């Protein structure tokens, strides 16, 4: 996976560990943001899938990262940024 310089810096500044990025890839729900990006975030269903696959306790301990999201370019798949949302996404 190709990361932009911005994505690397933001992940470090926001304290998002690499395991969360892997969880977003494996279990997250992607949707198109209407501006050329694909946003991947956790949903209730994806958290349930993580609990089935990884166990309830590890998932519970990492619950602070359920508000994390990843934005990828829809053109070449480059990761644009990583962040923690403070409110709901507007889906288009």
DSSP file (Angstrom, degrees, kcal/mol; ACC not computed):
  #  RESIDUE AA STRUCTURE BP1 BP2  ACC     N-H-->O    O-->H-N    N-H-->O    O-->H-N    TCO  KAPPA ALPHA  PHI   PSI    X-CA   Y-CA   Z-CA
    1    1 A X              0   0    0      0, 0.0     2,-0.5     0, 0.0    77,-0.1   0.000 360.0 360.0 360.0 137.4    0.0    0.0    0.0
    2    2 A X        -     0   0    0     75,-0.3    77,-3.0     0, 0.0     2,-0.4  -0.816 360.0-162.5 -97.9 128.4    1.3    3.4   -0.9
    3    3 A X  B     -a   79   0A   0     -2,-0.5    77,-0.1    75,-0.2     2,-0.1  -0.900  14.7-130.6-110.9 137.7    1.0    6.2    1.7
    4    4 A X     >  -     0   0    0     75,-2.2     4,-1.9    -2,-0.4     5,-0.2  -0.421  28.9-111.5 -75.1 161.5    1.3    9.9    1.0
    5    5 A X  H  > S+     0   0    0      1,-0.2     4,-2.1     2,-0.2     5,-0.2   0.880 120.5  55.9 -60.5 -37.2    3.6   11.9    3.2
    6    6 A X  H  > S+     0   0    0      1,-0.2     4,-2.7     2,-0.2    -1,-0.2   0.907 105.7  50.5 -61.1 -43.5    0.6   13.6    4.6
    7    7 A X  H  > S+     0   0    0     72,-0.4     4,-2.4     2,-0.2     5,-0.2   0.897 109.8  49.9 -64.6 -41.7   -0.9   10.2    5.7
    8    8 A X  H  X S+     0   0    0     -4,-1.9     4,-1.7     2,-0.2    -1,-0.2   0.925 114.0  44.9 -62.8 -44.8    2.3    9.1    7.4
    9    9 A X  H  X S+     0   0    0     -4,-2.1     4,-2.8     1,-0.2    -2,-0.2   0.930 114.0  48.6 -65.9 -46.0    2.5   12.3    9.4
   10   10 A X  H  X S+     0   0    0     -4,-2.7     4,-2.5     1,-0.2    -2,-0.2   0.888 108.5  53.1 -65.0 -40.0   -1.1   12.4   10.3
   11   11 A X  H  <>S+     0   0    0     -4,-2.4     5,-2.4    -5,-0.2     4,-0.4   0.911 113.6  44.1 -61.0 -41.1   -1.1    8.8   11.5
   12   12 A X  H ><5S+     0   0    0     -4,-1.7     3,-0.8    -5,-0.2    -2,-0.2   0.928 114.6  48.1 -69.0 -45.5    1.8    9.5   13.8
   13   13 A X  H 3<5S+     0   0    0     -4,-2.8    -2,-0.2     1,-0.2    -1,-0.2   0.859 115.2  45.1 -63.3 -35.9    0.4   12.8   15.0
   14   14 A X  T 3<5S-     0   0    0     -4,-2.5    -1,-0.2    -5,-0.2    -2,-0.2   0.443 110.0-121.3 -91.5  -0.3   -3.0   11.3   15.8
   15   15 A X  T < 5 +     0   0    0     -3,-0.8     2,-0.7    -4,-0.4    -3,-0.2   0.875  51.7 160.6  67.2  39.9   -1.5    8.2   17.4
   16   16 A X      < -     0   0    0     -5,-2.4    -1,-0.2    -6,-0.2    -2,-0.1  -0.845  31.3-141.6 -96.6 112.3   -3.1    5.6   15.1
   17   17 A X    >>  -     0   0    0     -2,-0.7     3,-1.2     1,-0.1     4,-1.1  -0.313  20.8-112.7 -72.5 157.0   -1.2    2.4   15.4
   18   18 A X  H 3> S+     0   0    0      1,-0.3     4,-2.0     2,-0.2     5,-0.1   0.784 113.3  66.0 -59.4 -28.4   -0.5    0.2   12.3
   19   19 A X  H 3> S+     0   0    0      1,-0.2     4,-2.4     2,-0.2    -1,-0.3   0.847  98.2  54.0 -63.9 -31.7   -2.8   -2.6   13.6
   20   20 A X  H <> S+     0   0    0     -3,-1.2     4,-2.4     2,-0.2    -1,-0.2   0.891 106.1  51.8 -69.1 -38.7   -5.8   -0.2   13.3
   21   21 A X  H  X S+     0   0    0     -4,-1.1     4,-1.9     2,-0.2    -2,-0.2   0.907 110.5  48.5 -62.2 -41.3   -4.9    0.4    9.6
   22   22 A X  H  X S+     0   0    0     -4,-2.0     4,-2.5     2,-0.2    -2,-0.2   0.916 110.2  51.4 -64.1 -43.0   -4.8   -3.3    9.1
   23   23 A X  H  X>S+     0   0    0     -4,-2.4     4,-3.3     1,-0.2     5,-0.9   0.887 107.9  52.6 -61.7 -39.0   -8.2   -3.7   10.8
   24   24 A X  H  X5S+     0   0    0     -4,-2.4     4,-1.0     3,-0.2    -1,-0.2   0.911 111.3  46.8 -62.4 -41.2   -9.7   -1.0    8.6
   25   25 A X  H  <5S+     0   0    0     -4,-1.9    -2,-0.2    -5,-0.2    -1,-0.2   0.915 121.4  36.3 -65.4 -42.6   -8.4   -2.9    5.5
   26   26 A X  H  <5S+     0   0    0     -4,-2.5    -2,-0.2    -5,-0.1    -3,-0.2   0.892 136.9  11.4 -79.6 -41.6   -9.8   -6.2    6.8
   27   27 A X  H  <5S+     0   0    0     -4,-3.3    16,-0.2    -5,-0.2    -3,-0.2   0.586  94.7 110.6-118.5 -14.7  -13.0   -5.3    8.5
   28   28 A X     << -     0   0    0     -4,-1.0     2,-0.6    -5,-0.9    14,-0.2  -0.164  63.5-123.6 -68.4 159.3  -13.9   -1.7    7.6
   29   29 A X  E     -B   41   0A   0     12,-3.2    12,-1.6     2,-0.0     2,-0.2  -0.912  26.3-150.9-104.6 115.4  -16.7   -0.6    5.4
   30   30 A X  E     +B   40   0A   0     -2,-0.6     2,-0.3    10,-0.2    10,-0.2  -0.573  18.3 173.0 -85.7 149.2  -15.7    1.6    2.4
   31   31 A X  E     -B   39   0A   0      8,-2.1     8,-2.7    -2,-0.2     2,-0.3  -0.982  35.8-106.9-150.0 151.2  -17.8    4.2    0.8
   32   32 A X  E     -B   38   0A   0     -2,-0.3    60,-0.6     6,-0.2     6,-0.2  -0.580  20.9-155.1 -77.9 134.1  -17.2    6.8   -1.9
   33   33 A X        -     0   0    0      4,-2.5    -1,-0.1    -2,-0.3     5,-0.1   0.521  35.3-116.7 -91.9  -4.4  -17.0   10.4   -0.5
   34   34 A X  S    S+     0   0    0      3,-0.4     4,-0.1     1,-0.0    -2,-0.1   0.465 100.3  79.4  86.3   0.0  -18.0   12.2   -3.7
   35   35 A X  S    S-     0   0    0      2,-0.3     3,-0.1     0, 0.0    -1,-0.0   0.099 120.1 -79.6-126.7  20.9  -14.7   14.0   -4.0
   36   36 A X  S    S+     0   0    0      1,-0.3    38,-2.2    37,-0.1    39,-0.4   0.606  98.7 105.4  93.5  12.3  -12.5   11.3   -5.5
   37   37 A X  E     - C   0  73A   0     36,-0.2    -4,-2.5    37,-0.1     2,-0.5  -0.884  60.2-140.0-125.9 157.6  -11.8    9.4   -2.3
   38   38 A X  E     -BC  32  72A   0     34,-2.9    34,-2.4    -2,-0.3     2,-0.5  -0.972  20.2-155.6-115.8 117.1  -12.9    6.2   -0.7
   39   39 A X  E     -BC  31  71A   0     -8,-2.7    -8,-2.1    -2,-0.5     2,-0.5  -0.792   4.9-163.3 -95.1 130.0  -13.4    6.5    3.0
   40   40 A X  E     +BC  30  70A   0     30,-2.8    30,-1.9    -2,-0.5     2,-0.3  -0.967  20.9 157.7-115.3 126.3  -13.1    3.3    5.1
   41   41 A X  E     -BC  29  69A   0    -12,-1.6   -12,-3.2    -2,-0.5     2,-0.3  -0.894  41.5 -95.0-140.7 167.6  -14.5    3.4    8.6
   42   42 A X        -     0   0    0     26,-0.6     2,-0.3    24,-0.5   -14,-0.1  -0.660  36.9-174.6 -86.8 142.6  -15.8    0.9   11.3
   43   43 A X     >  -     0   0    0     -2,-0.3     4,-2.2   -16,-0.2     5,-0.2  -0.760  43.2 -98.0-123.0 173.5  -19.5    0.1   11.5
   44   44 A X  H  > S+     0   0    0     -2,-0.3     4,-2.0     1,-0.2     5,-0.1   0.907 125.6  50.8 -58.6 -40.9  -21.4   -2.0   14.1
   45   45 A X  H  > S+     0   0    0      1,-0.2     4,-2.0     2,-0.2    -1,-0.2   0.892 108.9  49.8 -65.4 -39.8  -21.3   -4.9   11.7
   46   46 A X  H  > S+     0   0    0      1,-0.2     4,-2.0     2,-0.2    -1,-0.2   0.865 109.1  52.3 -69.5 -33.9  -17.6   -4.6   11.1
   47   47 A X  H  X S+     0   0    0     -4,-2.2     4,-2.3     2,-0.2    -1,-0.2   0.899 108.6  51.0 -66.6 -39.9  -17.0   -4.5   14.9
   48   48 A X  H  X S+     0   0    0     -4,-2.0     4,-2.1     1,-0.2    -2,-0.2   0.897 108.9  51.4 -63.1 -39.7  -19.0   -7.7   15.3
   49   49 A X  H  X S+     0   0    0     -4,-2.0     4,-2.2     2,-0.2    -1,-0.2   0.899 108.7  51.1 -63.6 -40.0  -17.0   -9.4   12.6
   50   50 A X  H  X>S+     0   0    0     -4,-2.0     4,-3.7     1,-0.2     5,-0.7   0.913 108.7  51.6 -62.7 -42.0  -13.8   -8.4   14.4
   51   51 A X  H  X5S+     0   0    0     -4,-2.3     4,-1.4     1,-0.2    -1,-0.2   0.895 111.3  47.3 -62.3 -39.8  -15.1   -9.9   17.6
   52   52 A X  H  <5S+     0   0    0     -4,-2.1    -1,-0.2     1,-0.2    -2,-0.2   0.900 121.5  36.4 -65.8 -40.1  -15.9  -13.1   15.8
   53   53 A X  H  <5S+     0   0    0     -4,-2.2    -2,-0.2    -5,-0.2    -3,-0.2   0.896 132.7  21.9 -81.7 -42.5  -12.5  -13.3   14.2
   54   54 A X  H  <5S-     0   0    0     -4,-3.7     4,-0.3    -5,-0.2    -3,-0.2   0.639 110.6-101.7-104.8 -18.3  -10.2  -11.9   16.9
   55   55 A X     X< -     0   0    0     -4,-1.4     4,-1.2    -5,-0.7    -1,-0.2  -0.097  28.1 -93.7 104.3 151.4  -12.1  -12.4   20.1
   56   56 A X  H  > S+     0   0    0      1,-0.2     4,-2.5     2,-0.2     5,-0.2   0.893 114.8  55.5 -69.1 -42.0  -14.1  -10.0   22.3
   57   57 A X  H  > S+     0   0    0      1,-0.2     4,-2.2     2,-0.2     5,-0.2   0.926 107.2  45.8 -65.3 -48.4  -11.4   -9.0   24.7
   58   58 A X  H  > S+     0   0    0     -4,-0.3     4,-1.1     1,-0.2    -1,-0.2   0.899 115.6  48.6 -61.1 -37.2   -8.7   -7.7   22.2
   59   59 A X  H  < S+     0   0    0     -4,-1.2     3,-0.3     1,-0.2    -1,-0.2   0.903 109.6  51.9 -68.6 -40.4  -11.4   -5.8   20.3
   60   60 A X  H >< S+     0   0    0     -4,-2.5     3,-1.4     1,-0.2    -1,-0.2   0.893 107.2  53.1 -62.2 -39.6  -12.8   -4.2   23.5
   61   61 A X  H 3< S+     0   0    0     -4,-2.2     3,-0.3     1,-0.3    -1,-0.2   0.791 112.1  44.9 -67.4 -26.8   -9.3   -3.1   24.6
   62   62 A X  T >< S+     0   0    0     -4,-1.1     3,-2.0    -3,-0.3    -1,-0.3   0.198  77.6 114.5 -99.8  16.0   -8.9   -1.3   21.2
   63   63 A X  G X   +     0   0    0     -3,-1.4     3,-1.7     1,-0.3    -1,-0.2   0.716  61.1  72.8 -63.3 -21.4  -12.3    0.3   21.2
   64   64 A X  G 3  S+     0   0    0     -3,-0.3     3,-0.5     1,-0.3    -1,-0.3   0.716  94.1  56.2 -64.5 -18.2  -10.9    3.8   21.4
   65   65 A X  G X  S+     0   0    0     -3,-2.0     3,-1.6     1,-0.2    -1,-0.3   0.335  74.5  97.8 -96.7   6.9   -9.8    3.4   17.8
   66   66 A X  T <  S+     0   0    0     -3,-1.7   -24,-0.5     1,-0.3    -1,-0.2   0.652  78.1  60.9 -69.4 -13.6  -13.3    2.6   16.4
   67   67 A X  T 3  S+     0   0    0     -3,-0.5    18,-3.1    -4,-0.2    -1,-0.3   0.356  83.0 112.2 -91.6   5.2  -13.7    6.3   15.4
   68   68 A X  E <   - D   0  84A   0     -3,-1.6   -26,-0.6    16,-0.3     2,-0.3  -0.433  44.3-176.6 -77.9 153.1  -10.7    6.1   13.1
   69   69 A X  E     -CD  41  83A   0     14,-2.5    14,-2.1   -28,-0.1     2,-0.4  -0.958  15.9-146.9-144.4 162.4  -11.0    6.3    9.3
   70   70 A X  E     -CD  40  82A   0    -30,-1.9   -30,-2.8    -2,-0.3     2,-0.5  -0.997   6.8-154.3-132.9 136.8   -8.8    6.1    6.3
   71   71 A X  E     -CD  39  81A   0     10,-2.6     9,-3.2    -2,-0.4    10,-1.3  -0.961  15.8-176.9-115.1 124.1   -9.2    8.0    3.0
   72   72 A X  E     -CD  38  79A   0    -34,-2.4   -34,-2.9    -2,-0.5     2,-0.3  -0.853  32.4-105.3-115.6 152.6   -7.8    6.4   -0.2
   73   73 A X  E  >  -C   37   0A   0      5,-2.6     4,-1.4    -2,-0.3   -36,-0.2  -0.582  18.7-147.6 -72.7 135.2   -7.6    7.8   -3.7
   74   74 A X  T  4 S+     0   0    0    -38,-2.2    -1,-0.1    -2,-0.3   -37,-0.1   0.617  94.3  56.1 -78.4 -10.9  -10.2    6.2   -5.9
   75   75 A X  T  4 S-     0   0    0    -39,-0.4    -1,-0.2     3,-0.1   -38,-0.1   0.922 130.1  -0.8 -85.9 -49.1   -7.8    6.6   -8.9
   76   76 A X  T  4 S-     0   0    0      2,-0.1    -2,-0.1     0, 0.0    -1,-0.0   0.410  91.5-113.0-127.3   1.2   -4.6    4.9   -7.7
   77   77 A X     <  +     0   0    0     -4,-1.4   -75,-0.3     1,-0.3     2,-0.2   0.547  58.3 155.9  80.7   6.8   -5.3    3.6   -4.2
   78   78 A X        -     0   0    0    -77,-0.1    -5,-2.6    -6,-0.1     2,-0.5  -0.470  49.1-117.5 -67.2 134.9   -2.8    5.9   -2.5
   79   79 A X  E     -aD   3  72A   0    -77,-3.0   -75,-2.2    -7,-0.2   -72,-0.4  -0.650  31.9-175.8 -75.2 121.1   -3.7    6.5    1.2
   80   80 A X  E     -     0   0A   0     -9,-3.2     2,-0.3    -2,-0.5    -8,-0.2   0.906  57.2 -21.2 -86.7 -47.0   -4.4   10.2    1.5
   81   81 A X  E     - D   0  71A   0    -10,-1.3   -10,-2.6   -74,-0.1     2,-0.4  -0.987  46.2-144.6-158.9 163.4   -5.0   10.5    5.2
   82   82 A X  E     + D   0  70A   0     -2,-0.3     2,-0.3   -12,-0.2   -12,-0.2  -0.979  34.3 147.9-129.5 144.2   -5.9    8.8    8.5
   83   83 A X  E     - D   0  69A   0    -14,-2.1   -14,-2.5    -2,-0.4     2,-0.5  -0.947  45.2-105.4-161.0-179.5   -7.9   10.4   11.2
   84   84 A X  E     - D   0  68A   0     -2,-0.3   -16,-0.3   -16,-0.3     2,-0.1  -0.990  37.6-133.1-120.8 123.8  -10.4   10.1   14.1
   85   85 A X        -     0   0    0    -18,-3.1     3,-0.1    -2,-0.5     4,-0.0  -0.460  16.4-169.0 -79.5 149.1  -13.8   11.4   13.4
   86   86 A X  S    S+     0   0    0      1,-0.2     2,-0.3    -2,-0.1    -1,-0.1   0.505  75.0  16.1-110.3 -11.6  -15.6   13.7   15.8
   87   87 A X  S    S-     0   0    0      1,-0.0    -1,-0.2     0, 0.0     0, 0.0  -0.917  98.0 -66.0-149.9 176.4  -19.0   13.5   14.2
   88   88 A X        -     0   0    0     -2,-0.3     2,-0.2     1,-0.1    -2,-0.1  -0.257  50.2-112.0 -69.0 152.3  -20.9   11.3   11.7
   89   89 A X        -     0   0    0     -4,-0.0     2,-0.8     1,-0.0    -1,-0.1  -0.590  21.2-127.0 -80.3 144.8  -19.9   11.2    8.0
   90   90 A X        -     0   0    0     -2,-0.2     2,-0.3   -57,-0.1    -1,-0.0  -0.846  28.3-152.6 -89.3 108.9  -22.2   12.6    5.4
   91   91 A X              0   0    0     -2,-0.8   -58,-0.1     1,-0.1   -57,-0.0  -0.670 360.0 360.0 -87.2 138.8  -22.7    9.8    2.9
   92   92 A X              0   0    0    -60,-0.6    -1,-0.1    -2,-0.3   -59,-0.1   0.390 360.0 360.0-109.1 360.0  -23.5   10.8   -0.7
